[in-house]
């Protein structure tokens, strides 16, 4: 491609937020009694916005960076500079490619140009004629980390977070040299960890010290004087007084390395299959390129990366991923649909938690850690209270041991959480949440007792997963103060909060709930008071269809693995065991009572529960490595004579989900299908590459088969209509 073609591509994006390349000349400090190592050109990547607006790489950004680098290459040829460095604005090197720009490239040729533009610019950085340095001061994702990888040398700050090549989970491949350079720099096994295992494990990223430990960076310095130390280190490298060592670097032409390379790729493929059932093309493409480029030149690998990227950019899986990541997780969570004006929110200076069991204890720890307000737990006797408070203290001790909190923070958190056997301890609380047994009458009794003690302004919240918030409020003197505040387990990890509005819940209560969610660092979705709300209703419909197929005579292995093409994080029977069979059955019974035979109550499941069996599958595998049902478990069960194939179970489940979501939208359970998707991604670990659930159902045709229309318009999470 010519410079004119690149300019044409950039002109397609007149509204791009450009990350500028600002250059300053710095006289490098002298080292070891030597004269100055010379003039150093430092590029700072900055979009001139505050730290809430990360720097990204769009076509105009890349064209500007390329122009600056070409000028520096000419200066280097004239002997005017001894080295070039790249760093970023505070907290960021670069947060990766501008996904909104990439998503809009509907023409395959334009996608190819974008890939080639990045390679052209980065190749200039790698071939300046003088050493190049990347000073990784903060976030470096995707193309941002590849800028560092294309540099000759790298330093990293101990305070830098979120270093990653996350493309596999975004429906792409590391397309600007990372998939070629990284395995050579840190070894093929580590490269697979960074490019495959981390992205597919909840998009895990590396800290600065972790990146240094792997060998991604050559040196590491503290944040306070990171740039000064990096410049001094660069001066030492240029003058020859410092020779960086790279113990993890490998030569792929070495026969021993070739075996390791093949083994790492094979392990990566097994990991992808276990995590996604190969339902997304991108992770396999990453491994295809890595496998092929062991014997390729960097230029040939670049061409393969560009062609692969251009193809992946046109897939609905990629568009669905960007919809999920950008439109939902990044944007919709910041502006929850239906949330009242935040100015109506009341201050919360003390929290009460009714109950001291595991869920209640997790809630107490979360409120104390994040809100830093006093939290008091109550239960029916001192032993239970002491156990709950003890759990909180033990968890704080674990965080301290892992150095995730300071000793001072640990002491403060412990001091904030107390217990009592009397609900009188809630007298001055602003917010009281119950986490007691999932029984309506029990919860109503709790709220009656609490309401008699707390102030008229105190907000009451229920963590129910399926019961009617409206029914809980019907005997209260002030039903407008009750709100559903449904967390997911484990509380510290799962980011979703379903905030449930009952008919009488007032706006001030709701606004306070949303502000609390924000303070707790959770993403909140407003849901109507309908049985099981969103996540559990959808999951139980899914699990119910698979269980029904099993009860009808479908072999367990067929039924449990039928949904593998959906790429879900675990099979339905595994999910049931994790949730707990009694809990799953209880919710299913609630849904059956509310919605009838769409939610079947399995008698086989009840037999397992009655006999104290916690999982259909045996805890160990059979000699051939497959799961099996113990003979004594099988003897308890009875089956029909209408088995289904895996394909039939999959289609049946797809259609059931399309039906249920269609009904939920008709009922107004949430504002739109986007909220359904957000709930499933954040509350159920639904794969990002599916775009949530509604793009998947659109893609496989279930939406139109059942409802006669798509959930999302063409172009939202798929190709635009022709």
Secondary structure, 3 states (H helix, E strand, C coil): CCHHHHHHHHHCCCCCCCCEEEEEEEECCCCCCCCCCCEEEEEEEECCCCCCCCCCECHHHHHHHHHHHHHHHHHHHCCCCCEEEEEECCCEEECCECHHHHHCCCCHHHHHHHHHHHHHHHHHHHCCCCEEEEEECCEEECHHHHHHHHCCEEEEECCCCCEECCHHHHCCCCCCCHHHHHHHHHCHHHHHHHHHHCCCCCCCCECHHHHHHHCCCCEEECHHHHHHHHHHHHHHHHHCCCCCCCCCCCCCCCHHHHHHHHHHHHHHHHHHHHHHCCCCHHHHHHHHHHHHHCCCCHHHHHHHHHHHHHHHCCCHHHHHHHHHHHHHHHHHHHCCCCCCCHHHCCCCCEEEEECCCHHHHHHHHHHHHHHCCEEEEECCCHHHHHHHHHHHHHHHHHHHHCCCCCHHHHHHHHHHEEEECCHHHHCCCCEEEECCCCCHHHHHHHHHHHHCCCCCCCEEEECCCCCCHHHHHCCCCCHHHEEEEEECCCCCCCCEEEEEECCCCCHHHHHHHHHHHHHCCCEEEEEECCCCCCHHHHHHHHHHHHHHHHHCCCCHHHHHHHHHHHCCCCCHHHHHHHHCHHHHHHHHHHHHHHHHHHCCCCHHHHHHHHCCCCCCCCCCCCCCCCCCCCHHHHCCCCCCCCCCCHHHHHHHHHHHHHHHHHHHHHHCCCCCHHHHHHHHHHHHCCCHHHCCCHHHHHHCCHHHHHHCCCCCCCCCCCCCCC
